[in-house]
């Protein structure tokens, strides 16, 4: 299975390669671009000797992914520093440990783009590709990034879309509504939520592995593992339909 550790290391151009280059060059949100650059220039003391990425962060993972994980936005001193989704902060530590336990990652740690991490059958993206001030993108900024989210969904054969947090859930629900993937009322977000979508797809919900949730015990590793177990079950249920 072809893997995509980082877009510019992949020898064969794929839809994700093209999308990555377009995301990195995006300048739709001046406030976000300015904030990313400011953080990259000022740095956190612990990383003062590192060169920050300081640009929009593209998707990361397997071009053949059936599991699409959607987060909120790059961390100011995590993905905005390393240039790879969920890499270099505590939220990413939680996510990649869970992905490794569930068999979607070849290792449980993620420190930088050259750390050897590879994902299998999984792609990670965000509702917003730039690190926002106070980790809160505006409604307009999320709307501007929706264009890239739509393309990410269309770039892989995703059957399970796992939203980490309420904002990511809303982004997926908006797309599913626009594409008429579900009927009736908008599904509500909760941890462990499971909504069937058209085309043998599923929308799953999980609390975001932010420090606010993990330090308080609102999200435990067992709870997180249960969501990825459910994702595995849904993928296995549809395995014979190809």
BELKA-V641410 format. One line per field, one symbol per residue. ss: DSSP state (2 for helix, 1 for strand, 0 for the rest). burial: # if it has 9 or more other C-alpha atoms within 8 Angstrom, else .. Layout:
ss = ???
burial = ???
This chain:
ss = 00010022200000222222222200000222222222222200222000000000000110000011111000000022220000000222222222222000100000000000001001111100000022200022222222222222222000011111022222222222220000000000000001111000111111000022220000002222222222222222202220
burial = ..#####..#.....######.##.......##.###.##..#........######################################.############.#####.#.##...################....#...##.###.######.############.##.###.###...##......##..#..##...#########.#.##....#....##.###.##.##..#....
